[in-house]
Amino acid sequence: MSTLVINPPALGGTRYKEVKSAILAALSAGEWKGGECIPSEKRLAERFGVSIGTLRKAIDELCAENILIRHQGLGTFVSMHQRDRHFFRFFRIVRRDGDKAYPVVTLIDFRKARASREVAATLGIETGARVFQFTNGLALHGATVLIEHITVPEARFAGLTEAKLRNRPNTLYNFYQDVFAINVVETDERVTVALADDLESRELSLDAGAPLLEIRRVAYSYNRCAVELRVSRLNTENYQYIGAHPGREEQAG
């Protein structure tokens, strides 16, 4: 295992940010997996050549970002995706009366493809690189209201199959973590209006060309590494999208 080192002290009190970057690099390299306890603060401070205070400030930020989690008396652990935590952080569709239900997910389509120029730029891969594309239908309160078109790079999801997707026992991000050691820690979302195509009109029981709310999400692992592009189309007749508060993710209740 190669040892990550950081540069000599930086000006302006930013040394802890270098430590934070080094810890993120170790996570990206798979040195510590989801649910595992990272080394003690003393060992990490020695490894990076910094004081306990500097090391602790870096860990404090990673805990605030839900990348690490402290368990009193046990140590600091790499966060794992759990059903409720994923639901409250990343699923922002609610019924107009405010009720938030767990979706029932149906895999509609799965295929291998080549990345377009736009997809390649978003995911940080070469144009024409192999990708997996799949489409999910999400039902709330007994009716399908959301269609998700998802693209992931084959290089990061080697071995992904339709059967594995269809038979996964948990949330998609938990599946990414358990099977591919990919931990989604943040997302960017942009909202616009789109028109239903033939598949969406069929699955959502709408006329072709009916207006839908489009949510374009890029999911990132450590160090802002893009791992998923998701374009969702929502029937807003009875449901609405609730954005996250600026600067922080929603927390599970």
N, C-alpha and C positions, 0 to 999 in steps of 0.2 A: 504494500500500500504506500503510495507516495504521500509525503507530508506537505501540507499546504503551509506556506509561510507568508507573512505580510511584510510590507515595506517598513523602513524606519518611521518614527513618529511623524505624523502629518501636522501641519499647522492648523490652527483654528479649532482644535478639539474634535477633529474628525477621525481620530484613530479608531474609535469604536465602530465606525462605518466600515473600515477596512476589515475589522474582525467579523462584522456581520456578513460582509461579502465572502469572506473565507469560509464561514460556516455554511452559507448558502451553496458555495461551490462544492463543499463536502457532501451536502445533501443531494445536489445534482448528480454527483458521481456515485450515489448509492451507498455512501459509507455508513449512513444510518438510515434504516427503513422506517416506514410508518409504524408507530406504536413502540419503537425501541427507545431506550433511555440513552441519551448522549452522555459522553464522559463528564466527570465532575467539573465544576468551575475551576478548581485548582489545576486539574490536568489540562484543561483547555487554555487557561491563562499561561501555563508553562509552554504549551505547544505554540501559541501565537506570540509569546514574548511580551505580554502585556500584564497590567495589574488586574487584580480581581475586580476592581471597580469598573475598569474599561470593558472587561469581558462581560460583566453583569449588565452594563448598559446596552451592549449589543444583543444579549439574550432577552432583555426586557422588550426591545423593539420587535424581535421575532415572536415573542409571546403575544404582544399587542396585535400583531398581524395574523395571529392564529396559525403560525407555522410551527411553533413550539408551544408546549403547555407544561406548566409546573404542577407537580403533585407533591404537596407538603409531606416531607419526611421520606419521599421516595426518589425524587430527582426531577430532571427536566426531560420530557419525552417529545418525539416527533409526532405532530398531530396526525390523527387518522380521520378519514371520512366516515362518519356515522350517519345512519338514516335520517335522524332528526336534524343533525347539524347541517347536512347537505340540503335538506328540504328548506330550512329557514334561511340559509345563507344564499342559495342560488335559485330557488324556484319562487318566482314573484307574481304568479298568476292567482288572482282571488276572484271569487264571485262578487257581484256588485253589492251584495248585502254584507260583504266583509268576510264571509266564511272561506277558510283556506283548507282544502281537502288534499289528501294524497292522490296523485294521479295513477291511473292504471295504464301501463305502457304496453303498446303493441308494436312489434317490429313489422313494418310494411315492406321494406325493400332493403337489400344489402348487395353491394357490388364493389369490384375493384375498378379503379379508374386512374387517369393521369391528371396531375395537378395543372389547372389552367394558370395563366400568368398571375391573375388576381389571387387565387388560392395559394399559389406558391409564395407570393410576396407576404401574405398574411401569416402563413405558417413557417416562414423562414426556410423554405426548401427550394430546390431547383424546379423550374418550369418543366413539366412532363414527368416529374418524380411520381412514383406509385403512391396512391392513397386509397383508403377505404372510404366509401360513401354509404351511409345508411339513413333510412327515414323511419321515424317513429311517429305513431299516433298516440296522443295522451288524452285519456278520458277523465272527466271530473263529474261527479254526481251522476254517473251513468251515461254520459254523452261525450263523444270525441269533440274537443274544442280547440286542440292545438296540434299542429303538424311540425315536426322538427326534422330539418335536413342537416345531417352532421357529416363532417369530413375530418379525418385524422390521417397523419402520415404513416405509411406502412413501415417505415424505418423505425418508428417508435412503438408501433403496435404489431410487431412481427408475430404471426400465428393467430391473429384475430380471425374468427370465422363467424358465419351466420349462426351456427349452432351455439357457440359460446355466448354470443349476444342475446340470443333468444332465451337461453336457459340460465342467464345470470341471476343470482339469488338476491341481489341488492341494487342500490342506486348505481347509475352509470359511473359516477366519479369514484365510488367505492370499488367498482369493478376495475376501473383503470388502475387504482392503487394496488388491489390484491393480485391482479394477474400480470400487470405490466410495470409495476413499481413507479407509476406516474401519479404524483400527488398534485391535484389542482388547488392552487392557493389563492388565485384571484382571477377575476374576469373583467373584461371591458364589454359594455353593451351599448348599442346604438339602435334607436327606434325610428321607424318610418312607416309609410303606408304602402301596401302592395295589393295586387289583384290575384284572386284565387286561380291557380292553374287547374288542369283537368283532374289531377290526383287530389288536390286539396278540396276542390268543389265536391268530389265524390266522397271523400272521407269525412268532410265536415257538413255534408248535406246542404250545400249552398249552390247557387248558380255560378257557372264559370264566369270569371271576371268580377265576382263580388269583392268588395274591399275587405282587407284583412290588416291587422296590425302586424308588422314585421319587426322582429327583435333579432339583431345580428350580434352574436356573442363570440368573442375570442377568449378562450380559456388558457391560462398560463400556469406552468409549473414554476419551480424555483428560478430566480434570476430572469424573470420575464421571458421564459422560453415558451413560445406558443405551441400548444399541443392539440388544440381542437378549434375548428370553426363550426359554429352552429347557427343556422338561419331558421328561426321559428316563425310560424304564421298562426295568429290567434284570431278566432271568431269572437268579436267583442260584443256580441248581442247580449250576453249575460255575464261576461267576465271582463276583467281589466288587469292591466299590468301595473304593478307598484314598484317604482324604482328604488334602489338602495339610497340611503342617506349619503351625501357627498363625503368622501374621505374615509368611509368605513363600511364594512359589510354588516348586514343584518345578523343579529345574534339569535341563537335558538332560545326559546323560552322554556 
